[in-house]
Amino acid sequence: MAGSMERASLGRRLAVTTPWHPTAQRPFAGSFVQATTAAVAGFFDSVRLYHTEDWPGPTDPVQARLVDRAYRALTSGPNPRIGFTPRWTGDGYWVTDIATPVTPKRDYAAWARSHESALRQALPSGRFDADVVHGHVGIYGGWLALRFARPGARIVVTEHASFLGRILGQPRSRALYAEVVDRADVLVCVSEKLRGQLVDAFPRHGAKIQVVPNAVAIEQVPQRPAPVAGLNRWIYVGKVAAAKGVPELVEAFGIAAKDEPALRLTILGSGPLVEPLRERAAQLGLADRIAFPGAVPPQRVFEFLHAHDLLVHPSKSETFGMTVVEAVGSGMPVLVTRCGGPQETLAGLDGVAGLLIDVSDDPEVIVEGYRRLTRQMTRLDAARGRAALIERYGTRAVAARLAAVYGVEQPVQAEERV
């Protein structure tokens, strides 16, 4: 099997640290990290990704210490009960999943230390054997890159956390972040909005803070078999939470559905509001017109996109907007809020790939956007939207930019890689 052995001598080695990566339990988590790592894998002989995943425990301090003690007992010593076995992804890199016990209601600095402690159990040598270490989000991935990179390794940190403002607002967490910025060779942000936040916070390091977007495998996105002819079948894809504007979407659909019996809505994903919104759909008399299939593996998302006519993404804040880019790449119109990242990802494509609407708590804003988009259907150009996004965010384009950040030039030949 590919990747079943490693050569004794490796010319280029990349280690990636991230709190988010798709798993069987959380198929949507970190799909952008997966795409970006797959995009750059060809530039290295060996790529190993370390996925430290939050496992929230008890809030009581005594119980939290007992959980921590038990975790250490299970994962350390000469005969650990729990091991950390890398798995081959098929995308050119290995993943080590590391369950990370964290105590709720702590600050990000405390959680970063928890991730550090968990990763230490999975790294007997105490270091990444890598020439380049790429940490995703300053806290946690960047902090882990700082703590475990070997001397002389190049450290690159990508910031794409929508909660960056909260991190910087906590004194202890901001202090850790400052250490990350000091040590990083390059700090890249997936949007100008995030770059602006970091430059404001750390103006002395402005020169090393760049913008490199998330990689999206748009070239591989399956296009819908037939163009969209109407906008009767709406779909939302992502976490079902208030910050994503899903409650407003349900209310907006309720308003539009009164006059249009053909309308249907699918809310694809999991989250804390699934059951409350299911109940709200029943209250509105729309239980048979609003579907909640739950979360599905990433490869199945396009089945749903192709079965619908319009992606509605009413988020309050986004640093990038991966789902929006994938939808446009599949040939689907989008109705998305100007919530940060989407203004950049769809720059010049408003009215071509869909419509941008204002962030609002008023469901009527979504309804008006839908009606306006319906009137402008003939002006949409799905092929133009896809081509523009491939040029901006396609794997080759982003991989080339990251390769320059890493300081590598030519991809490793396929037959040379493990």
C-alpha positions as CSV (number, residue, x, y, z in Angstrom):
1,M,0.0,0.0,0.0
2,A,1.2,3.5,-0.7
3,G,2.8,5.0,2.3
4,S,3.4,1.6,4.0
5,M,7.1,2.4,4.6
6,E,9.4,5.4,4.9
7,R,12.8,5.7,3.5
8,A,15.7,6.0,5.9
9,S,16.7,9.3,4.4
10,L,14.1,11.9,3.6
11,G,14.8,15.1,1.7
12,R,11.8,17.2,2.6
13,R,9.6,16.6,5.7
14,L,6.5,18.5,6.7
15,A,4.6,18.2,10.0
16,V,1.2,19.7,10.3
17,T,-0.6,20.5,13.6
18,T,-4.3,21.2,13.7
19,P,-7.3,21.1,16.1
20,W,-9.6,20.3,13.2
21,H,-9.5,17.5,10.6
22,P,-12.3,15.2,9.3
23,T,-13.0,12.1,11.3
24,A,-15.7,9.5,11.1
25,Q,-17.5,11.2,14.0
26,R,-17.0,14.8,12.6
27,P,-16.9,14.5,8.8
28,F,-17.1,18.3,8.2
29,A,-14.5,19.3,10.7
30,G,-11.4,20.8,9.2
31,S,-12.1,20.0,5.5
32,F,-10.1,23.1,4.6
33,V,-7.1,21.7,6.5
34,Q,-7.5,18.4,4.7
35,A,-7.6,20.1,1.3
36,T,-4.6,22.4,2.0
37,T,-2.5,19.5,3.3
38,A,-3.4,17.4,0.3
39,A,-2.5,20.3,-2.0
40,V,1.0,20.6,-0.7
41,A,1.8,17.0,-0.1
42,G,3.5,16.7,-3.5
43,F,6.2,19.1,-2.4
44,F,7.5,16.8,0.4
45,D,8.8,13.3,0.7
46,S,7.0,12.8,4.0
47,V,3.9,14.6,5.4
48,R,2.6,13.8,8.9
49,L,-0.4,15.6,10.3
50,Y,-1.1,15.6,14.1
51,H,-4.8,16.2,14.9
52,T,-5.4,17.2,18.5
53,E,-9.1,17.1,19.0
54,D,-11.0,18.7,21.9
55,W,-12.7,16.1,24.2
56,P,-14.5,18.3,26.8
57,G,-14.5,16.9,30.3
58,P,-15.9,17.9,33.6
59,T,-15.8,21.6,34.8
60,D,-15.2,20.7,38.4
61,P,-11.4,21.3,39.0
62,V,-11.0,18.1,41.1
63,Q,-12.7,15.9,38.6
64,A,-10.8,17.6,35.8
65,R,-7.5,16.7,37.5
66,L,-8.6,13.1,37.9
67,V,-9.4,12.9,34.1
68,D,-6.0,14.3,33.3
69,R,-4.3,11.9,35.6
70,A,-6.2,8.9,34.1
71,Y,-5.4,10.1,30.6
72,R,-1.7,10.2,31.4
73,A,-1.8,6.8,32.9
74,L,-3.5,5.4,29.8
75,T,-1.2,7.0,27.3
76,S,2.2,6.9,28.8
77,G,4.7,4.5,30.4
78,P,6.4,1.4,28.9
79,N,3.1,-0.3,28.1
80,P,0.4,2.4,27.4
81,R,-3.2,1.2,27.2
82,I,-3.9,3.7,24.5
83,G,-1.5,4.2,21.6
84,F,-1.4,6.7,18.8
85,T,-1.3,4.9,15.5
86,P,-1.0,7.0,12.3
87,R,-3.5,6.3,9.5
88,W,-2.8,6.8,5.8
89,T,-5.3,9.2,4.2
90,G,-4.9,8.4,0.6
91,D,-4.3,12.1,0.0
92,G,-0.5,11.8,0.4
93,Y,-0.1,12.2,4.1
94,W,-0.4,10.4,7.5
95,V,-2.8,11.5,10.3
96,T,-2.4,10.8,14.0
97,D,-5.6,11.5,15.8
98,I,-5.0,12.6,19.4
99,A,-8.0,12.8,21.8
100,T,-7.3,15.9,23.9
101,P,-9.2,16.2,27.3
102,V,-10.0,19.9,27.9
103,T,-11.8,21.6,30.7
104,P,-14.8,23.7,29.6
105,K,-15.1,27.4,30.7
106,R,-11.3,27.9,30.7
107,D,-9.4,30.4,28.5
108,Y,-7.7,29.5,25.2
109,A,-4.3,29.5,26.9
110,A,-5.4,26.7,29.2
111,W,-6.8,24.8,26.3
112,A,-3.5,25.3,24.3
113,R,-1.6,23.9,27.2
114,S,-3.9,20.9,27.3
115,H,-3.3,20.3,23.6
116,E,0.5,20.6,24.2
117,S,0.2,18.0,27.0
118,A,-1.7,15.5,24.8
119,L,0.6,15.9,21.8
120,R,3.6,15.3,24.1
121,Q,2.2,11.8,24.8
122,A,2.1,11.1,21.1
123,L,5.7,12.3,20.5
124,P,8.1,10.2,22.4
125,S,11.1,12.1,21.0
126,G,9.6,15.4,22.0
127,R,10.1,16.9,18.6
128,F,8.7,16.9,15.1
129,D,11.2,15.2,12.7
130,A,10.4,17.8,10.1
131,D,12.1,20.6,8.1
132,V,8.9,22.6,8.0
133,V,6.1,22.7,10.6
134,H,2.8,24.1,9.6
135,G,0.4,25.0,12.4
136,H,-3.2,25.7,11.7
137,V,-4.7,28.5,13.9
138,G,-2.3,30.4,16.1
139,I,-3.9,28.8,19.1
140,Y,-3.7,25.8,19.0
141,G,-1.7,24.6,16.0
142,G,0.7,27.5,16.0
143,W,1.5,27.0,19.7
144,L,2.2,23.3,19.1
145,A,4.4,24.2,16.2
146,L,6.4,26.5,18.5
147,R,6.7,23.9,21.2
148,F,7.6,20.9,19.2
149,A,9.5,22.1,16.1
150,R,13.2,21.2,16.2
151,P,15.8,24.0,16.2
152,G,16.2,25.5,12.7
153,A,12.9,24.2,11.4
154,R,10.8,26.7,9.4
155,I,7.5,27.5,11.1
156,V,4.5,28.6,9.1
157,V,1.2,29.3,10.8
158,T,-2.2,29.7,9.1
159,E,-4.9,31.7,10.9
160,H,-8.5,31.0,9.9
161,A,-10.2,31.1,13.3
162,S,-13.5,33.0,13.4
163,F,-12.9,33.4,17.2
164,L,-9.6,35.2,16.8
165,G,-11.0,38.3,18.5
166,R,-11.8,36.3,21.6
167,I,-8.3,34.8,21.8
168,L,-6.7,38.2,21.5
169,G,-9.1,39.6,24.1
170,Q,-7.8,37.2,26.8
171,P,-4.5,38.4,28.3
172,R,-2.9,35.0,28.8
173,S,-4.0,33.7,25.4
174,R,-2.8,36.9,23.8
175,A,0.6,36.4,25.5
176,L,0.9,32.9,24.0
177,Y,-0.1,34.2,20.6
178,A,2.6,36.8,20.8
179,E,5.2,34.0,21.3
180,V,3.8,32.3,18.3
181,V,4.1,35.4,16.1
182,D,7.6,36.1,17.4
183,R,8.8,32.6,16.4
184,A,6.9,32.0,13.2
185,D,8.8,32.6,10.0
186,V,5.6,33.4,8.2
187,L,2.1,33.9,9.5
188,V,-0.6,33.5,6.8
189,C,-4.2,34.5,7.1
190,V,-7.0,33.1,4.9
191,S,-8.6,36.6,4.5
192,E,-7.7,40.3,4.6
193,K,-10.0,40.6,7.6
194,L,-8.0,38.3,9.7
195,R,-4.7,39.8,8.5
196,G,-6.0,43.2,9.6
197,Q,-6.8,41.9,13.1
198,L,-3.3,40.4,13.5
199,V,-1.5,43.5,12.1
200,D,-3.4,45.7,14.5
201,A,-2.5,43.4,17.4
202,F,1.2,42.8,16.5
203,P,2.2,45.8,14.2
204,R,5.9,45.1,14.7
205,H,5.5,41.8,12.8
206,G,3.3,43.2,10.0
207,A,5.8,42.3,7.3
208,K,5.6,38.6,8.1
209,I,1.8,38.5,8.1
210,Q,0.5,37.5,4.6
211,V,-2.8,36.4,3.0
212,V,-2.9,32.9,1.5
213,P,-6.4,31.5,1.1
214,N,-7.6,28.1,1.9
215,A,-7.0,25.5,-0.9
216,V,-10.2,24.1,-2.3
217,A,-10.1,21.2,-4.7
218,I,-12.5,23.0,-7.1
219,E,-11.0,21.2,-10.1
220,Q,-12.2,17.9,-8.6
221,V,-15.7,19.2,-7.6
222,P,-18.3,17.3,-9.6
223,Q,-20.5,19.6,-11.6
224,R,-24.3,19.2,-11.5
225,P,-25.7,17.2,-14.4
226,A,-28.0,20.0,-15.5
227,P,-28.1,23.8,-15.0
228,V,-30.3,25.2,-12.3
229,A,-33.7,26.1,-13.8
230,G,-35.4,27.5,-10.7
231,L,-34.7,28.1,-7.0
232,N,-37.3,25.9,-5.3
233,R,-34.9,23.6,-3.4
234,W,-32.9,25.4,-0.8
235,I,-30.0,23.9,1.1
236,Y,-27.8,24.9,4.0
237,V,-24.6,23.0,4.8
238,G,-22.6,23.4,8.0
239,K,-22.9,23.6,11.7
240,V,-26.5,24.1,12.9
241,A,-25.9,27.0,15.3
242,A,-27.1,30.5,15.9
243,A,-23.8,32.0,14.8
244,K,-24.4,30.5,11.3
245,G,-27.7,32.3,11.0
246,V,-29.7,29.0,10.7
247,P,-32.6,30.2,12.9
248,E,-33.1,33.2,10.6
249,L,-33.0,30.9,7.6
250,V,-35.8,28.8,9.0
251,E,-37.9,31.9,9.7
252,A,-37.1,33.3,6.2
253,F,-38.1,30.0,4.6
254,G,-41.3,30.1,6.5
255,I,-42.1,33.5,5.1
256,A,-41.3,32.6,1.5
257,A,-43.0,29.2,1.7
258,K,-46.4,30.8,2.5
259,D,-46.8,31.9,-1.1
260,E,-44.7,29.2,-2.8
261,P,-45.8,25.7,-2.1
262,A,-43.0,24.2,-4.2
263,L,-40.3,25.5,-1.9
264,R,-38.3,22.9,0.1
265,L,-35.4,23.4,2.6
266,T,-32.7,20.9,3.6
267,I,-30.5,21.7,6.6
268,L,-27.4,19.4,6.2
269,G,-25.3,19.2,9.3
270,S,-25.3,18.7,13.1
271,G,-25.2,21.1,16.0
272,P,-27.0,22.3,19.1
273,L,-30.0,23.8,17.3
274,V,-31.1,20.8,15.2
275,E,-33.9,19.7,17.6
276,P,-35.1,23.2,18.5
277,L,-35.3,24.1,14.8
278,R,-37.0,20.8,14.0
279,E,-39.6,21.8,16.6
280,R,-39.9,25.3,15.1
281,A,-40.5,23.8,11.6
282,A,-43.4,21.8,13.1
283,Q,-44.8,25.0,14.7
284,L,-44.7,26.7,11.3
285,G,-46.5,23.8,9.8
286,L,-43.4,23.0,7.6
287,A,-42.3,19.7,9.1
288,D,-42.8,18.0,5.8
289,R,-40.9,20.7,3.9
290,I,-37.8,21.2,6.0
291,A,-35.5,18.2,6.2
292,F,-32.7,17.6,8.7
293,P,-30.6,14.7,7.4
294,G,-27.8,15.3,9.9
295,A,-24.1,15.3,9.0
296,V,-22.8,13.3,6.1
297,P,-19.2,12.4,4.9
298,P,-17.7,15.2,2.8
299,Q,-17.9,13.0,-0.4
300,R,-21.7,12.9,-0.1
301,V,-22.2,16.6,0.2
302,F,-22.2,17.0,-3.5
303,E,-25.0,14.5,-3.9
304,F,-27.1,16.9,-1.8
305,L,-25.9,20.0,-3.6
306,H,-26.8,18.5,-7.0
307,A,-30.3,17.6,-5.7
308,H,-30.9,21.3,-4.7
309,D,-31.1,24.6,-6.5
310,L,-29.8,27.2,-4.1
311,L,-27.2,27.2,-1.3
312,V,-28.3,29.7,1.4
313,H,-25.4,30.6,3.8
314,P,-26.6,33.4,6.3
315,S,-23.7,33.2,8.7
316,K,-22.9,36.1,11.0
317,S,-19.2,35.8,10.6
318,E,-16.9,33.7,8.4
319,T,-13.2,33.9,7.8
320,F,-13.4,32.2,4.4
321,G,-16.5,30.2,3.5
322,M,-15.4,26.8,2.1
323,T,-18.9,25.6,1.5
324,V,-19.8,28.6,-0.6
325,V,-16.8,28.1,-2.8
326,E,-17.5,24.4,-3.3
327,A,-21.2,25.2,-4.1
328,V,-20.2,27.7,-6.8
329,G,-17.6,25.2,-8.1
330,S,-20.4,22.6,-8.5
331,G,-22.5,25.0,-10.6
332,M,-25.0,26.0,-7.9
333,P,-26.1,29.6,-7.2
334,V,-25.5,30.9,-3.7
335,L,-27.2,33.4,-1.4
336,V,-24.6,34.4,1.2
337,T,-24.1,37.1,3.8
338,R,-21.4,39.7,3.7
339,C,-20.0,38.2,6.8
340,G,-16.2,38.7,6.3
341,G,-14.6,36.0,4.1
342,P,-17.4,35.7,1.4
343,Q,-16.9,39.3,0.2
344,E,-13.3,38.3,-0.6
345,T,-14.0,34.8,-2.0
346,L,-16.8,36.1,-4.2
347,A,-15.2,39.4,-5.1
348,G,-16.3,40.4,-8.6
349,L,-18.8,37.5,-8.7
350,D,-21.8,39.2,-7.0
351,G,-24.6,38.8,-9.5
352,V,-22.6,36.2,-11.4
353,A,-22.3,33.2,-9.0
354,G,-25.2,34.4,-6.8
355,L,-25.9,37.3,-4.5
356,L,-24.4,38.8,-1.4
357,I,-26.8,40.1,1.2
358,D,-26.3,42.0,4.5
359,V,-25.7,40.3,7.8
360,S,-29.0,40.7,9.7
361,D,-31.2,39.2,12.4
362,D,-34.2,40.0,10.2
363,P,-35.3,37.0,8.1
364,E,-36.8,39.4,5.6
365,V,-33.3,40.2,4.4
366,I,-32.9,36.6,3.3
367,V,-36.3,36.5,1.7
368,E,-35.7,39.7,-0.3
369,G,-32.3,38.3,-1.4
370,Y,-34.0,35.2,-2.6
371,R,-36.6,37.1,-4.5
372,R,-34.1,39.4,-6.1
373,L,-31.9,36.4,-7.1
374,T,-35.0,34.8,-8.7
375,R,-35.5,37.8,-10.9
376,Q,-31.8,37.8,-11.9
377,M,-31.5,34.1,-12.7
378,T,-30.8,34.8,-16.4
379,R,-27.7,36.9,-15.6
380,L,-25.9,34.2,-13.6
381,D,-22.9,32.5,-15.2
382,A,-22.0,29.3,-13.4
383,A,-19.0,28.5,-15.7
384,R,-17.5,32.0,-15.2
385,G,-17.9,31.7,-11.4
386,R,-16.2,28.2,-11.3
387,A,-13.3,29.4,-13.5
388,A,-12.6,32.4,-11.4
389,L,-12.6,30.4,-8.2
390,I,-10.2,27.8,-9.6
391,E,-7.8,30.6,-10.5
392,R,-8.0,32.0,-7.0
393,Y,-8.4,29.0,-4.7
394,G,-7.7,25.9,-6.8
395,T,-5.2,23.4,-5.3
396,R,-2.5,24.2,-7.8
397,A,-2.8,27.9,-7.3
398,V,-2.7,27.8,-3.5
399,A,-0.1,25.0,-3.4
400,A,2.3,27.2,-5.4
401,R,1.8,30.1,-3.0
402,L,2.3,27.9,0.0
403,A,5.4,26.2,-1.5
404,A,6.9,29.7,-1.8
405,V,6.1,30.3,1.9
406,Y,7.6,27.0,2.8
407,G,10.8,27.7,0.9
408,V,10.5,24.7,-1.4
409,E,10.4,24.9,-5.2
410,Q,9.7,21.7,-7.2
411,P,7.2,19.0,-6.3
412,V,8.7,15.7,-5.4
413,Q,8.1,13.1,-8.2
414,A,5.3,10.7,-7.4
415,E,7.6,7.6,-7.6
416,E,10.0,9.2,-5.1
417,R,7.3,9.7,-2.4
418,V,6.3,7.3,0.3
